[in-house]
């Protein structure tokens, strides 16, 4: 029984370590992605804004203002353009019970 307990403890520790490493890798990858977007915006004369305050986010699916994480804005062929990074979670409910 003692061997099983040790095996479970080692497995749990390995799982926690894997989760921590995956989280660190994810954060670093997102940071590099944002730095790349910021550099692209500067190179092409666009603006880069993180967590912008906008009213048009209410018209997006999910109506999640906090889902708008960044906006790139500039001019393309004479027209003002904004490109946003937006996410929301779709939920559903059921009124039937079984």
VEXNU-932770 format. One record per atom (N, C-alpha, C): residue number from 1; residue in three letters; y negated, x, z. Coordinates in nm, 4 decimals, padded with zeros to 6 digits. Example, Ala and Ser with C-alpha at 12.3 -4.5 7.8 and 13.67 -1.06 7.14 Angstrom:
REM VEXNU-932770
+-----+-----+----------+----------+----------+
!   k !   r !       yy !       xx !       zz !
+-----+-----+----------+----------+----------+
!   1 ! ala !  00.5690 !  01.3190 !  00.7800 !
!   1 ! ala !  00.4500 !  01.2300 !  00.7800 !
!   1 ! ala !  00.3300 !  01.3200 !  00.7800 !
!   2 ! ser !  00.2250 !  01.2850 !  00.7080 !
!   2 ! ser !  00.1060 !  01.3670 !  00.7140 !
!   2 ! ser ! -00.0030 !  01.2900 !  00.7870 !
+-----+-----+----------+----------+----------+
This chain:
REM VEXNU-932770
+-----+-----+----------+----------+----------+
!   k !   r !       yy !       xx !       zz !
+-----+-----+----------+----------+----------+
!   1 ! unk !  00.1194 !  00.0818 !  00.0000 !
!   1 ! unk !  00.0000 !  00.0000 !  00.0000 !
!   1 ! unk ! -00.1261 !  00.0864 !  00.0000 !
!   2 ! unk ! -00.1200 !  00.1998 !  00.0693 !
!   2 ! unk ! -00.2350 !  00.2889 !  00.0779 !
!   2 ! unk ! -00.2708 !  00.3475 ! -00.0583 !
!   3 ! unk ! -00.1706 !  00.3738 ! -00.1415 !
!   3 ! unk ! -00.1939 !  00.4260 ! -00.2757 !
!   3 ! unk ! -00.2669 !  00.3257 ! -00.3630 !
!   4 ! unk ! -00.2303 !  00.1985 ! -00.3501 !
!   4 ! unk ! -00.2978 !  00.0935 ! -00.4275 !
!   4 ! unk ! -00.4443 !  00.0816 ! -00.3878 !
!   5 ! unk ! -00.4702 !  00.0910 ! -00.2594 !
!   5 ! unk ! -00.6078 !  00.0821 ! -00.2104 !
!   5 ! unk ! -00.6924 !  00.1965 ! -00.2659 !
!   6 ! unk ! -00.6361 !  00.3159 ! -00.2678 !
!   6 ! unk ! -00.7077 !  00.4313 ! -00.3228 !
!   6 ! unk ! -00.7314 !  00.4133 ! -00.4724 !
!   7 ! unk ! -00.6313 !  00.3614 ! -00.5428 !
!   7 ! unk ! -00.6450 !  00.3380 ! -00.6864 !
!   7 ! unk ! -00.7532 !  00.2342 ! -00.7157 !
!   8 ! unk ! -00.7568 !  00.1291 ! -00.6371 !
!   8 ! unk ! -00.8600 !  00.0261 ! -00.6539 !
!   8 ! unk ! -00.9983 !  00.0839 ! -00.6244 !
!   9 ! unk ! -01.0093 !  00.1657 ! -00.5200 !
!   9 ! unk ! -01.1378 !  00.2272 ! -00.4852 !
!   9 ! unk ! -01.1860 !  00.3201 ! -00.5963 !
!  10 ! unk ! -01.0969 !  00.4009 ! -00.6509 !
!  10 ! unk ! -01.1340 !  00.4920 ! -00.7594 !
!  10 ! unk ! -01.1734 !  00.4124 ! -00.8831 !
!  11 ! unk ! -01.0971 !  00.3076 ! -00.9143 !
!  11 ! unk ! -01.1299 !  00.2223 ! -01.0290 !
!  11 ! unk ! -01.2648 !  00.1548 ! -01.0122 !
!  12 ! unk ! -01.2930 !  00.1067 ! -00.8915 !
!  12 ! unk ! -01.4228 !  00.0438 ! -00.8645 !
!  12 ! unk ! -01.5372 !  00.1424 ! -00.8780 !
!  13 ! unk ! -01.5172 !  00.2634 ! -00.8259 !
!  13 ! unk ! -01.6212 !  00.3660 ! -00.8366 !
!  13 ! unk ! -01.6441 !  00.4041 ! -00.9826 !
!  14 ! unk ! -01.5360 !  00.4133 ! -01.0598 !
!  14 ! unk ! -01.5498 !  00.4456 ! -01.2022 !
!  14 ! unk ! -01.6244 !  00.3351 ! -01.2756 !
!  15 ! unk ! -01.5965 !  00.2104 ! -01.2410 !
!  15 ! unk ! -01.6654 !  00.0976 ! -01.3039 !
!  15 ! unk ! -01.8149 !  00.1001 ! -01.2718 !
!  16 ! unk ! -01.8494 !  00.1259 ! -01.1470 !
!  16 ! unk ! -01.9904 !  00.1348 ! -01.1077 !
!  16 ! unk ! -02.0584 !  00.2494 ! -01.1823 !
!  17 ! unk ! -01.9926 !  00.3642 ! -01.1914 !
!  17 ! unk ! -02.0501 !  00.4785 ! -01.2634 !
!  17 ! unk ! -02.0707 !  00.4451 ! -01.4104 !
!  18 ! unk ! -01.9752 !  00.3758 ! -01.4709 !
!  18 ! unk ! -01.9873 !  00.3365 ! -01.6109 !
!  18 ! unk ! -02.1052 !  00.2419 ! -01.6320 !
!  19 ! unk ! -02.1237 !  00.1483 ! -01.5414 !
!  19 ! unk ! -02.2363 !  00.0543 ! -01.5511 !
!  19 ! unk ! -02.3690 !  00.1283 ! -01.5384 !
!  20 ! unk ! -02.3776 !  00.2231 ! -01.4459 !
!  20 ! unk ! -02.5009 !  00.3007 ! -01.4273 !
!  20 ! unk ! -02.5312 !  00.3830 ! -01.5524 !
!  21 ! unk ! -02.4312 !  00.4497 ! -01.6069 !
!  21 ! unk ! -02.4517 !  00.5314 ! -01.7274 !
!  21 ! unk ! -02.4946 !  00.4433 ! -01.8441 !
!  22 ! unk ! -02.4290 !  00.3285 ! -01.8619 !
!  22 ! unk ! -02.4654 !  00.2372 ! -01.9712 !
!  22 ! unk ! -02.6088 !  00.1876 ! -01.9557 !
!  23 ! unk ! -02.6502 !  00.1605 ! -01.8331 !
!  23 ! unk ! -02.7878 !  00.1150 ! -01.8088 !
!  23 ! unk ! -02.8889 !  00.2236 ! -01.8435 !
!  24 ! unk ! -02.8616 !  00.3457 ! -01.8026 !
!  24 ! unk ! -02.9519 !  00.4574 ! -01.8318 !
!  24 ! unk ! -02.9617 !  00.4800 ! -01.9824 !
!  25 ! unk ! -02.8488 !  00.4772 ! -02.0517 !
!  25 ! unk ! -02.8484 !  00.4957 ! -02.1972 !
!  25 ! unk ! -02.9283 !  00.3852 ! -02.2645 !
!  26 ! unk ! -02.9117 !  00.2618 ! -02.2186 !
!  26 ! unk ! -02.9835 !  00.1482 ! -02.2767 !
!  26 ! unk ! -03.1347 !  00.1612 ! -02.2580 !
!  27 ! unk ! -03.1766 !  00.1995 ! -02.1393 !
!  27 ! unk ! -03.3198 !  00.2156 ! -02.1116 !
!  27 ! unk ! -03.3786 !  00.3271 ! -02.1976 !
!  28 ! unk ! -03.3081 !  00.4381 ! -02.2097 !
!  28 ! unk ! -03.3579 !  00.5493 ! -02.2920 !
!  28 ! unk ! -03.3661 !  00.5107 ! -02.4388 !
!  29 ! unk ! -03.2669 !  00.4371 ! -02.4872 !
!  29 ! unk ! -03.2671 !  00.3939 ! -02.6275 !
!  29 ! unk ! -03.3853 !  00.3003 ! -02.6539 !
!  30 ! unk ! -03.4114 !  00.2082 ! -02.5621 !
!  30 ! unk ! -03.5244 !  00.1160 ! -02.5784 !
!  30 ! unk ! -03.6567 !  00.1919 ! -02.5748 !
!  31 ! unk ! -03.6664 !  00.2913 ! -02.4877 !
!  31 ! unk ! -03.7885 !  00.3720 ! -02.4793 !
!  31 ! unk ! -03.8131 !  00.4462 ! -02.6108 !
!  32 ! unk ! -03.7070 !  00.5041 ! -02.6690 !
!  32 ! unk ! -03.7209 !  00.5735 ! -02.7981 !
!  32 ! unk ! -03.7594 !  00.4763 ! -02.9092 !
!  33 ! unk ! -03.7019 !  00.3567 ! -02.9071 !
!  33 ! unk ! -03.7350 !  00.2561 ! -03.0084 !
!  33 ! unk ! -03.8826 !  00.2189 ! -03.0010 !
!  34 ! unk ! -03.9316 !  00.1968 ! -02.8797 !
!  34 ! unk ! -04.0731 !  00.1611 ! -02.8630 !
!  34 ! unk ! -04.1650 !  00.2769 ! -02.9005 !
!  35 ! unk ! -04.1275 !  00.3984 ! -02.8668 !
!  35 ! unk ! -04.2075 !  00.5146 ! -02.9077 !
!  35 ! unk ! -04.2120 !  00.5252 ! -03.0594 !
!  36 ! unk ! -04.1005 !  00.4974 ! -03.1251 !
!  36 ! unk ! -04.0966 !  00.4982 ! -03.2711 !
!  36 ! unk ! -04.1874 !  00.3923 ! -03.3307 !
!  37 ! unk ! -04.1860 !  00.2728 ! -03.2741 !
!  37 ! unk ! -04.2738 !  00.1656 ! -03.3223 !
!  37 ! unk ! -04.4208 !  00.1999 ! -03.2979 !
!  38 ! unk ! -04.4487 !  00.2577 ! -03.1811 !
!  38 ! unk ! -04.5862 !  00.2977 ! -03.1494 !
!  38 ! unk ! -04.6349 !  00.4035 ! -03.2482 !
!  39 ! unk ! -04.5495 !  00.5003 ! -03.2802 !
!  39 ! unk ! -04.5844 !  00.6037 ! -03.3773 !
!  39 ! unk ! -04.6048 !  00.5467 ! -03.5165 !
!  40 ! unk ! -04.5174 !  00.4542 ! -03.5577 !
!  40 ! unk ! -04.5308 !  00.3904 ! -03.6886 !
!  40 ! unk ! -04.6637 !  00.3158 ! -03.6976 !
!  41 ! unk ! -04.6977 !  00.2411 ! -03.5914 !
!  41 ! unk ! -04.8233 !  00.1655 ! -03.5902 !
!  41 ! unk ! -04.9430 !  00.2597 ! -03.6028 !
!  42 ! unk ! -04.9419 !  00.3694 ! -03.5292 !
!  42 ! unk ! -05.0529 !  00.4652 ! -03.5363 !
!  42 ! unk ! -05.0626 !  00.5275 ! -03.6755 !
!  43 ! unk ! -04.9501 !  00.5602 ! -03.7348 !
!  43 ! unk ! -04.9474 !  00.6229 ! -03.8669 !
!  43 ! unk ! -05.0043 !  00.5319 ! -03.9754 !
!  44 ! unk ! -04.9794 !  00.4022 ! -03.9643 !
!  44 ! unk ! -05.0227 !  00.3085 ! -04.0682 !
!  44 ! unk ! -05.1463 !  00.2271 ! -04.0302 !
!  45 ! unk ! -05.2111 !  00.2630 ! -03.9199 !
!  45 ! unk ! -05.3350 !  00.1965 ! -03.8812 !
!  45 ! unk ! -05.3158 !  00.0577 ! -03.8217 !
!  46 ! unk ! -05.1984 !  00.0314 ! -03.7703 !
!  46 ! unk ! -05.1717 ! -00.0969 ! -03.7057 !
!  46 ! unk ! -05.1919 ! -00.0816 ! -03.5551 !
!  47 ! unk ! -05.1962 ! -00.1928 ! -03.4847 !
!  47 ! unk ! -05.2053 ! -00.1880 ! -03.3389 !
!  47 ! unk ! -05.0698 ! -00.2227 ! -03.2792 !
!  48 ! unk ! -05.0412 ! -00.1634 ! -03.1657 !
!  48 ! unk ! -04.9172 ! -00.1853 ! -03.0918 !
!  48 ! unk ! -04.9575 ! -00.2340 ! -02.9538 !
!  49 ! unk ! -04.9107 ! -00.3525 ! -02.9145 !
!  49 ! unk ! -04.9451 ! -00.4079 ! -02.7834 !
!  49 ! unk ! -04.8168 ! -00.4525 ! -02.7142 !
!  50 ! unk ! -04.7948 ! -00.4027 ! -02.5917 !
!  50 ! unk ! -04.6808 ! -00.4478 ! -02.5120 !
!  50 ! unk ! -04.7246 ! -00.5628 ! -02.4230 !
!  51 ! unk ! -04.6360 ! -00.6582 ! -02.4061 !
!  51 ! unk ! -04.6586 ! -00.7779 ! -02.3233 !
!  51 ! unk ! -04.7944 ! -00.8426 ! -02.3534 !
!  52 ! unk ! -04.8178 ! -00.8790 ! -02.4792 !
!  52 ! unk ! -04.9478 ! -00.9371 ! -02.5146 !
!  52 ! unk ! -04.9649 ! -01.0777 ! -02.4577 !
!  53 ! unk ! -05.0879 ! -01.1139 ! -02.4341 !
!  53 ! unk ! -05.1216 ! -01.2504 ! -02.3915 !
!  53 ! unk ! -05.1576 ! -01.3276 ! -02.5179 !
!  54 ! unk ! -05.0729 ! -01.4213 ! -02.5572 !
!  54 ! unk ! -05.0988 ! -01.5002 ! -02.6774 !
!  54 ! unk ! -05.0767 ! -01.6476 ! -02.6483 !
!  55 ! unk ! -05.1396 ! -01.7322 ! -02.7287 !
!  55 ! unk ! -05.1129 ! -01.8755 ! -02.7169 !
!  55 ! unk ! -05.0089 ! -01.9197 ! -02.8194 !
!  56 ! unk ! -04.9883 ! -01.8391 ! -02.9247 !
!  56 ! unk ! -04.8955 ! -01.8805 ! -03.0286 !
!  56 ! unk ! -04.7494 ! -01.8656 ! -02.9886 !
!  57 ! unk ! -04.7208 ! -01.7998 ! -02.8789 !
!  57 ! unk ! -04.5817 ! -01.7886 ! -02.8330 !
!  57 ! unk ! -04.5256 ! -01.9254 ! -02.7948 !
!  58 ! unk ! -04.6146 ! -02.0196 ! -02.7610 !
!  58 ! unk ! -04.5697 ! -02.1553 ! -02.7275 !
!  58 ! unk ! -04.5101 ! -02.2274 ! -02.8477 !
!  59 ! unk ! -04.5389 ! -02.1809 ! -02.9671 !
!  59 ! unk ! -04.4872 ! -02.2463 ! -03.0880 !
!  59 ! unk ! -04.3550 ! -02.1862 ! -03.1352 !
!  60 ! unk ! -04.3075 ! -02.0834 ! -03.0677 !
!  60 ! unk ! -04.1817 ! -02.0197 ! -03.1056 !
!  60 ! unk ! -04.0636 ! -02.0940 ! -03.0425 !
!  61 ! unk ! -03.9443 ! -02.0806 ! -03.0992 !
!  61 ! unk ! -03.8271 ! -02.1458 ! -03.0395 !
!  61 ! unk ! -03.8094 ! -02.1023 ! -02.8946 !
!  62 ! unk ! -03.7802 ! -02.1941 ! -02.8089 !
!  62 ! unk ! -03.7613 ! -02.1629 ! -02.6679 !
!  62 ! unk ! -03.8888 ! -02.1652 ! -02.5865 !
!  63 ! unk ! -04.0033 ! -02.1560 ! -02.6519 !
!  63 ! unk ! -04.1348 ! -02.1582 ! -02.5855 !
!  63 ! unk ! -04.1388 ! -02.0675 ! -02.4618 !
!  64 ! unk ! -04.0946 ! -01.9443 ! -02.4802 !
!  64 ! unk ! -04.0859 ! -01.8497 ! -02.3696 !
!  64 ! unk ! -04.1949 ! -01.7439 ! -02.3837 !
!  65 ! unk ! -04.3066 ! -01.7636 ! -02.3175 !
!  65 ! unk ! -04.4167 ! -01.6655 ! -02.3262 !
!  65 ! unk ! -04.3746 ! -01.5278 ! -02.2778 !
!  66 ! unk ! -04.2884 ! -01.5240 ! -02.1770 !
!  66 ! unk ! -04.2430 ! -01.3948 ! -02.1252 !
!  66 ! unk ! -04.1436 ! -01.3272 ! -02.2185 !
!  67 ! unk ! -04.0935 ! -01.4002 ! -02.3183 !
!  67 ! unk ! -04.0001 ! -01.3425 ! -02.4141 !
!  67 ! unk ! -04.0675 ! -01.2553 ! -02.5179 !
!  68 ! unk ! -04.1994 ! -01.2600 ! -02.5231 !
!  68 ! unk ! -04.2769 ! -01.1810 ! -02.6192 !
!  68 ! unk ! -04.3008 ! -01.0431 ! -02.5573 !
!  69 ! unk ! -04.2259 ! -00.9427 ! -02.6042 !
!  69 ! unk ! -04.2339 ! -00.8121 ! -02.5392 !
!  69 ! unk ! -04.3303 ! -00.7158 ! -02.6069 !
!  70 ! unk ! -04.3490 ! -00.7302 ! -02.7391 !
!  70 ! unk ! -04.4461 ! -00.6442 ! -02.8064 !
!  70 ! unk ! -04.4890 ! -00.7075 ! -02.9374 !
!  71 ! unk ! -04.6077 ! -00.6684 ! -02.9832 !
!  71 ! unk ! -04.6607 ! -00.7173 ! -03.1103 !
!  71 ! unk ! -04.7208 ! -00.6000 ! -03.1867 !
!  72 ! unk ! -04.6869 ! -00.5921 ! -03.3148 !
!  72 ! unk ! -04.7496 ! -00.4986 ! -03.4076 !
!  72 ! unk ! -04.8405 ! -00.5811 ! -03.4974 !
!  73 ! unk ! -04.9668 ! -00.5410 ! -03.5113 !
!  73 ! unk ! -05.0610 ! -00.6151 ! -03.5956 !
!  73 ! unk ! -05.1323 ! -00.5196 ! -03.6895 !
!  74 ! unk ! -05.1548 ! -00.5683 ! -03.8113 !
!  74 ! unk ! -05.2238 ! -00.4876 ! -03.9108 !
!  74 ! unk ! -05.2569 ! -00.5706 ! -04.0331 !
!  75 ! unk ! -05.2929 ! -00.5027 ! -04.1400 !
!  75 ! unk ! -05.3280 ! -00.5695 ! -04.2653 !
!  75 ! unk ! -05.2289 ! -00.5234 ! -04.3715 !
!  76 ! unk ! -05.1744 ! -00.6193 ! -04.4447 !
!  76 ! unk ! -05.0790 ! -00.5909 ! -04.5510 !
!  76 ! unk ! -05.1235 ! -00.6640 ! -04.6765 !
!  77 ! unk ! -05.1554 ! -00.5883 ! -04.7814 !
!  77 ! unk ! -05.2053 ! -00.6456 ! -04.9072 !
!  77 ! unk ! -05.3260 ! -00.7366 ! -04.8849 !
!  78 ! unk ! -05.4119 ! -00.6983 ! -04.7902 !
!  78 ! unk ! -05.5333 ! -00.7742 ! -04.7641 !
!  78 ! unk ! -05.5165 ! -00.8908 ! -04.6683 !
!  79 ! unk ! -05.3967 ! -00.9145 ! -04.6203 !
!  79 ! unk ! -05.3711 ! -01.0264 ! -04.5293 !
!  79 ! unk ! -05.3415 ! -00.9753 ! -04.3888 !
!  80 ! unk ! -05.3973 ! -01.0412 ! -04.2860 !
!  80 ! unk ! -05.3638 ! -01.0019 ! -04.1491 !
!  80 ! unk ! -05.2184 ! -01.0403 ! -04.1188 !
!  81 ! unk ! -05.1468 ! -00.9477 ! -04.0565 !
!  81 ! unk ! -05.0047 ! -00.9683 ! -04.0271 !
!  81 ! unk ! -04.9776 ! -00.9291 ! -03.8822 !
!  82 ! unk ! -04.8960 ! -01.0086 ! -03.8151 !
!  82 ! unk ! -04.8460 ! -00.9730 ! -03.6826 !
!  82 ! unk ! -04.6949 ! -00.9865 ! -03.6828 !
!  83 ! unk ! -04.6286 ! -00.8872 ! -03.6259 !
!  83 ! unk ! -04.4830 ! -00.8874 ! -03.6135 !
!  83 ! unk ! -04.4519 ! -00.8721 ! -03.4655 !
!  84 ! unk ! -04.3695 ! -00.9630 ! -03.4133 !
!  84 ! unk ! -04.3442 ! -00.9638 ! -03.2697 !
!  84 ! unk ! -04.1975 ! -00.9399 ! -03.2384 !
!  85 ! unk ! -04.1740 ! -00.8872 ! -03.1207 !
!  85 ! unk ! -04.0398 ! -00.8741 ! -03.0652 !
!  85 ! unk ! -04.0289 ! -00.9843 ! -02.9605 !
!  86 ! unk ! -03.9447 ! -01.0839 ! -02.9871 !
!  86 ! unk ! -03.9390 ! -01.2046 ! -02.9044 !
!  86 ! unk ! -03.7941 ! -01.2411 ! -02.8767 !
!  87 ! unk ! -03.7674 ! -01.2875 ! -02.7566 !
!  87 ! unk ! -03.6331 ! -01.3358 ! -02.7254 !
!  87 ! unk ! -03.6399 ! -01.4546 ! -02.6314 !
!  88 ! unk ! -03.5394 ! -01.5384 ! -02.6435 !
!  88 ! unk ! -03.5252 ! -01.6504 ! -02.5520 !
!  88 ! unk ! -03.3772 ! -01.6824 ! -02.5384 !
!  89 ! unk ! -03.3440 ! -01.7565 ! -02.4346 !
!  89 ! unk ! -03.2064 ! -01.7974 ! -02.4111 !
!  89 ! unk ! -03.1956 ! -01.9463 ! -02.4351 !
!  90 ! unk ! -03.1015 ! -01.9833 ! -02.5193 !
!  90 ! unk ! -03.0802 ! -02.1246 ! -02.5480 !
!  90 ! unk ! -02.9827 ! -02.1810 ! -02.4451 !
!  91 ! unk ! -03.0201 ! -02.2931 ! -02.3861 !
!  91 ! unk ! -02.9335 ! -02.3578 ! -02.2880 !
!  91 ! unk ! -02.9027 ! -02.4994 ! -02.3331 !
!  92 ! unk ! -02.7950 ! -02.5518 ! -02.2840 !
!  92 ! unk ! -02.7613 ! -02.6906 ! -02.3146 !
!  92 ! unk ! -02.6981 ! -02.7541 ! -02.1917 !
!  93 ! unk ! -02.7102 ! -02.8841 ! -02.1846 !
!  93 ! unk ! -02.6504 ! -02.9579 ! -02.0739 !
!  93 ! unk ! -02.5673 ! -03.0715 ! -02.1309 !
!  94 ! unk ! -02.4744 ! -03.1154 ! -02.0543 !
!  94 ! unk ! -02.3888 ! -03.2260 ! -02.0955 !
!  94 ! unk ! -02.4065 ! -03.3406 ! -01.9972 !
!  95 ! unk ! -02.4118 ! -03.4612 ! -02.0501 !
!  95 ! unk ! -02.4268 ! -03.5778 ! -01.9623 !
!  95 ! unk ! -02.2942 ! -03.6486 ! -01.9404 !
!  96 ! unk ! -02.1895 ! -03.5970 ! -02.0013 !
!  96 ! unk ! -02.0584 ! -03.6589 ! -01.9820 !
!  96 ! unk ! -01.9810 ! -03.5821 ! -01.8772 !
!  97 ! unk ! -01.9028 ! -03.6541 ! -01.8005 !
!  97 ! unk ! -01.8194 ! -03.5875 ! -01.7001 !
!  97 ! unk ! -01.6744 ! -03.6260 ! -01.7250 !
!  98 ! unk ! -01.5865 ! -03.5372 ! -01.6931 !
!  98 ! unk ! -01.4427 ! -03.5628 ! -01.7137 !
!  98 ! unk ! -01.3665 ! -03.5410 ! -01.5870 !
+-----+-----+----------+----------+----------+
